[in-house]
């Protein structure tokens, strides 16, 4: 159900009591509901009204691809539970948005942004959604994304999908919201929900979080189930939380972690409360390895230096480290992603409803060719076509590529931490958002923290460190596998001192200062 039918009933049934939801945290909304000052129905309706007013109108963010027609009914049921004395936890009655490559049992298609999956109404919850639902979350709707999670083409325009159009960045509407969890990033930045779920293979949680002024956690592989999530790579895919604060991200993440028998990688996952241990003193005496990428702009350098000063003031011991040269790691990773894409996507498509007629990667390629005007107006599908030529998971070249990329990435992070005697590493997540360009696609050659933790399966948390030329930039906290408590604790201690996040203003273009008009 697409936004053209956005709960027309919401306006007609609106109550006079409308809680404020803009820039309000999960904790704050929960406190209102606990005090009886707002209900889940009222909060859900407020978010739906805000989406209706701003997502396809106003700034036209196109961040929400579908709203859940059952959202208000879910909220009403959770209000009844609360009234009866049952509160499931900090997510009880809280509306949450889900990236549209993750299945929910609600009457919404899971499209991955593609017209080929517009009838993919599976009526099944991905285990990560089931866990959120069990924790009391209201499934508010599905967020737009870079089509097929940005894997169809190396010349793609991040944030665009044939099903949802182009997601706009709330900080400057001509700038990218980054991919592939662009809709989750823009929607949470715009307060369409306090938190959302994204997915990452390499950069797709931390990039849109950084570029939309959010906190985003790419967890260790094996903590969050990938079952019923449209896949790219079983080696690197994972859902992750996106929110406007570290505590909110930790609350959402705590409800997402669970073992799933259908996803063997999660066999050792243990549910815990990651928000409980957050402390402003978490950085006191902690050795932190600092990576300063080459080619940082003056503005990003100044913002990074200010962030490092905050870390030092919080008691961190900063140790500069140089990243090792990793020849061939990117090529090896790409071989892995192409090979696993064909195997994993074919396996997923085989489980879709009969109404989905493209049931293999080859058939998706044919569908795109048959619908080229709608599906390929801006970029093609050369990565899909290359993946279709791979030789399967038994191919020695694939196995060697996975072994090489995993070894290089994990040894690089572990080696930097060892040389610094540190427990975590920090570096800029990305630079500022680039222009959305339908002619040339993504044009970005700046810093990125995502590749090594994505390949290694290690956690990467990005936290806002302010604006550079009016655009958000983030600070990454990276640890070894299973180090979520470490990065969340450090990120929280930094966030509470820095207070660096700035709300978006929905301006047409970034405020880059004087100089464009020249001097005469």
N, C-alpha and C positions, 0 to 999 in steps of 0.2 A: 504494500500500500504506500504510494508515493505521496509527496507533500502536497500535491494538488488537492488531496482530500483530507487536509490537516484538520481533523477533529472539529468540524464546523460546530458541533454541539458544545465545544468548550466555551465559546463566546455567549451562547444562549443560556448556559447554566452557570455562568460566572457568578461567584458570590462577592458580596461587598468586601469581605475580609480577604485581602490579597497580600500575603507576606512578601516582603522584599527578598529577592533572590540574587540580585546583582552583587557580585563580589562577596558572597556569603559562603562560608565554609560548611563542610559536612557537620562539624561539631556545633557550629552556631545554629544550623537548621535543626539538628537533633535536640539542642537545648530548647528551642522554641516549642517543638512537639512535646518534649518531656514536661514543660511548664504549662501545656495546654493552650499556648498562644497561637498555635498553628496546627493544622492537621496535614497528614500526608496527601490527602485529596487537594487541599488548598495549595500546598507546595508544588505538587505535580501540575496542577492547573496553571500556576504562575509560570512554571518553566515552559509549558506548552504555549501559553500566550506569548511569552517572549520569543520563542521559536517562530511562531506565526507572524510576529511583527517584524522580525529582523532577518530571518534566514532566506526567504524568497522575496522579501520586501526590504525597505530601508537599505542598509548596507549590502544586502543580498549576499550573504556569506556562503550559501549552498553547502553548509557543513553537515546538515542532517538530511539523510537520503530518505528516511521514512520515520514516521512516528507510530508508536504502538497503540492501536485502537483499544487495547485492553489496559492501558496504563492507569486510567482513573479507577477501573474496577479493581485492579491490583492494590492501588493505594487505599481504596475503601475497605478492602478486606484486612489490610494491615492496620488501618485505624481501628477496626473492630477488635483485632487482637490486642492492641494497646489498651483499649478501653476495658477489655476483659482481664488485663493484668499481665499479658505476655508481651515482653519486648525482647526481640531476638538478639539485639546488640546495637552497636553504633550505626549500622546501616539500616536499621528498621524504618521502613517507610521512605527511604531516601531514593529519589529518582537517579538512575544511572544510564548513561548512553553506551552503546556497544558498537564497535566497529563492524561494518557490514561485510566482513569476511568471517564472522563468527555466528554460528547458528543460534537461534533462540526458538523456543516452542511457541512463541506468539505468532499471530497471523501476518507475518512479514517475510518477504523473500530475503534470502541471503545471496546477494548478487556479486560480491567482490567488485562491484562497479560495472559489471559487464551485462550487456543485453542478453547474452547467451544464458545467463542465470536469472532472468527476471521472473521465471516461474519456479524458482528453487525454494518453495515453501515446504520445509521438511517437517515442521511441527515437532522438532526435537531440540532440546537444550544441549549445547556444548557443555561438558562438565564444568567449565569455568563459569558459565552463566548459571548453571544449576546451583553452584556453590554460592554465588551472589544472591540468587533468589532465596536459597535456604537461609541466608544471613539477613533477609528482610528487604533486599533492594527491590525497587520498582524498576522494571525494564521500560525506560522512557521511549526508546527508539533506537535507530541504527544510524551510524555516522558515515558520511561519504569518505572516499579514500582514493588514492591513486589506483587506477584500475589494475586488477590482478596484483595488487600490492607492489606496483612499480616494476614488475618483472617481465612485462611483455616486450619492452624495447629499451635499448640503451640511449635513445634520443627522446625519451618521454618527457612530458611536462608534469611535474609533480602536482598532485592534488586534483588532477582531471580524471573523470570517468565518464563513459558514454551514458551511464544510467543517471549520474548525479550532476554532471557539469563540473565546472572549476571551482574548487574551494578558494575563498579569498582570506587573506590574512587580516584579522581585525585591527592590527596596528598600522597597516598601510595596505589599502585594498588592491593595489597593483602588484603587491609582493606575494611570493609563494608562501603557502602555509606548510610546505615541505611534505614529503611523502614517507611512507604511504598512509600513515594515520593522520592525514591532514585534517579530516573532518573532526576527529576526536580532539585534535589540538585547537582548532579554531572554535569549536563549540564550547569547550570548557573555558577558553579565554574570554568568550563572549557571554559567559554565565548562562548557557542553555542547560547546564547541569553543573553540579559542583565537582563531578568526577566522571571519567569515562575510561573505557577499556580500549587500548590500542593493541597492535601486534608489531613485532619487529623480527626481521631476518638479519638486517644490517642497517641500522639507523632509523628505522621507521617508528620507533617510540621516542628516542632521544632527539632526533632532528625536529619533528613538529613540536615537541615540548619546548626545546630551546628557542625555536624561532617564533613560537606563540607565547612566550613568557610564562611557561608552566614548569612544574616539577613532573618528571617522567622517569619511571624505573624500567629498564630492560633487565629482567631477572636472570639469574643463573638458569641454564637449561636444566629441566627436570623438576622444577618447583610448581609450574603451572601446566595443566593439561592442554594439549593441542588437538584432542579429539573433536571432530565436527567443526574444525577451523579450516577454511580453504587454504591449502598449504603451498609453500614454496619448497622448504627444506626441513626435513626432520632433524638435521644436524644443528640448525640455527634458529628455527622458528620458535617464538614464544609470545603469548599475550603479556601485556604489562599495564600497570595503572598510570593514569595521567590525571593531574589535579593542579590546583593553584597553590597548594602548600605541601610540605613534606609530610605533615601529620595526616592530611587527607589521603595522600598517596599511600601512606603506610596502613591506614584503616582499610582502604579498598584492597590493597595487596594482601593483607592478612586474611581476608575472606576468599581470595582467589587460590591460595596455596592448598593443594590436596593431591594425594596419590590417586591415580586413575589406572585401573587394570588394563584399559585399552591403550594406554600410552606408557610402555615399559620404562621410558626415561624418568617417569615420575615415581618410580617404586619407592624411593627413599624420602619422598616429600613428607614433611611433618608440619602440620598446621600450628601456627603460633601467633601471638599478638605482637606485631612489629611496632605498633604505636606505643605500647606500654613503656618501653625502655628509653624513649626519646628524651634527651637531656641537653641543656644548653652547655654543659661542661664536657660533652663527649669528645671534644678535640684537645682537651688539656693534656699536654705532655705527649701527644700522638705525633709520631714521625710521618710526614707526608711527602711522598715523591712528587715533584713538580715537573711536568713536561711543558716546555714552551715551544709550540710548533713554529716552523719557519714560515715566513710570509705573513705574519699577523699585521693587520692594518694598525695605524696609529691609534684609532679609536678603540679597537678591540684590545690592543695592548694595554691601554690606559685602564680599561674596564677590568681586565684580568689582573693587572697590578693592584688595583683597588681591592679585588676579591682576595688576593694573596695577603694583603695587609689585614683584612678581616680575619682570615684563618690564623695569622700570626697572633693577632690580638686575642683570639679565642684560646691561645695556648699551644697551637700546633707548632711543631718543629719542621720547617720547610727545607727540603733537601733537593736541589736541582738534579735532574737526571736527563741524559740524552737517549732518545729512543733508538734502538738498533736499526740498521738497514735490513730490510726484509725482502730481498729480491724474490719475486715470483709468488708472493703470498696472495696478491690480488687475482692473478691468473688461476692459481690453484683453487681459490675460493669460488671463482666463477665456474670452473669445471664442476665443482661439487653442486652448486646451485642449479646449473642446467640439468645435470643428471638426476638429481633428486626431484626437481620440478616435474619432469616427465613421469617418473615412477609414482611420486606422491599425489600429483594432481590426477593422474589416471585412476588411482585407487580411490580418491575422494569422489570423483565424478561418477564412478560406478555405484555409489550409494545414494545418489540424488533421485528425486521423484521421476516417474516416467515422463512428466511434462518437460523435463530438461532433455533436449534432444542431442546436445553436444556432450558426449559422454567419454571422450578421450581428448588428449591434447591435439591430436591430428584433426579431430572434428571441430575443436575450437578454432584452429587455424582456418579451416574451411568456412566456418561460420563468419569469422572476421572478414574474409575475402568476399563472401556473399553479401555482407552488410558493411562494406568498406566506407561508404559515405557517413554512416553513423558511428562506426567503431574506429575508423582510422583517418579522421580528418586532419590530424596534426602529426601523428607519428605512426610507424608501422609495427611489425611484430617479429623483427629479426631475432630477438632472443627466444621467443616461442619456437621459431623455425629451427634455430640452432639446438634447442633442447630436444626437439622431436628427433634429431639425428643421433642423440646419445645412445649408448649401448647397454644401459641398465646398471643396476647396483652391483652386479658381479664383475663389471669391467675393471681390469687391473689399473687402467689409467685413472679411473674415478677413485678407486681405493687409495692409490698413491697420492692423489691430489688431496684427499681428505686427511690422510696421515700427515702430509707436509704442511697444510694450512693450519691444522690443529696444533702441531708441534711448534711451528714458528710463532703463532699467536700467543699460546700459553707460555712458552719460554720467554717471549718478549716482555709480557706483563710481569711474570714471576721474577725475571731477571732484573727489571727496573726496581721492583720492590725490594729484592734482596740486596742490590747494590746500595740502595738508600737506607736499608734497615727499617723499611716503612711497612705499614699495614694497609695503606691505601695510596692511590695515585690521583692527582688532579690535573686537569688541562681544560682549555676551552672546548665546549661541546661542538659547536659550529660557529662560524661568523654570522653576520646578519643575513636576513632573508634576501634572496635575489629576486629579480623581476620574473613574474610569470610570463613566459614567452612561447606562444603557440607556433612561432616560425622555427626557432632553433632549439626549443626544448630547454631543459635545465642547463644553465650556464653558471657553474660553480666550481672553483678550484681552490677554495680556502680550507681551513683546518676542519678536521672531523675526528671525533674521539671514538667513533662507533666500530670500526673494522675489527680491531684486535679483540675487544670483549665479545663481540658478536660471534667471531669464529671460535674463540676459546670457550664460549658458553659461560662467561663470567658476568657479574652484575655491573651495570653502568647506570648511575643515577645522575640526571641533570637537574640543576637548581638555578633559578634566575639569578644573574649577577648584574642586571641593570640594562639600560638602553645605550646603544651606540648609534649616533645619528638617527635617533628616534625609533630604532628597531631593537627588539630584545636579543640578548645573547645569554647563553647558559654556561655553567661551570659543571664539568663532569667529575664525579667521584667514582673510582673504579677499584674493585678489590678482586681477590681470587674467588673461585667458585664457592658458593654458599655464604658469601660475605655481605648479604643483604642488610643484616643488622648493623654492620660496620659502616656501610655507605649511607644508610638512612640516618644513623646517629650523627655522622659527620655532617651530612647535608642539613640536618635540622639545626645543629649547633651553628653552622655558617648562616643559614637562613634567618635565624632569630636575631643574629647580630647585624647582618647586612641590610635586612628589610629592603631588598633590592627590586622586588617585583613592582611593576607599574601597570596599572589597568590600561586596556586599549582605548583608543579614541575614535577608531573607524575613519581615519582621515584618508582621502583619496591617494595621497602619496606621502612618503616619509619626509619628515622635516630634516633636510640635510644641511640647513643653514644657508648663509649667503654665498654668492659666487657664481651661480648659474647665469646670471644676467650680465656678468662682466663689469668692468669699470671704464668709464670714458672721461 
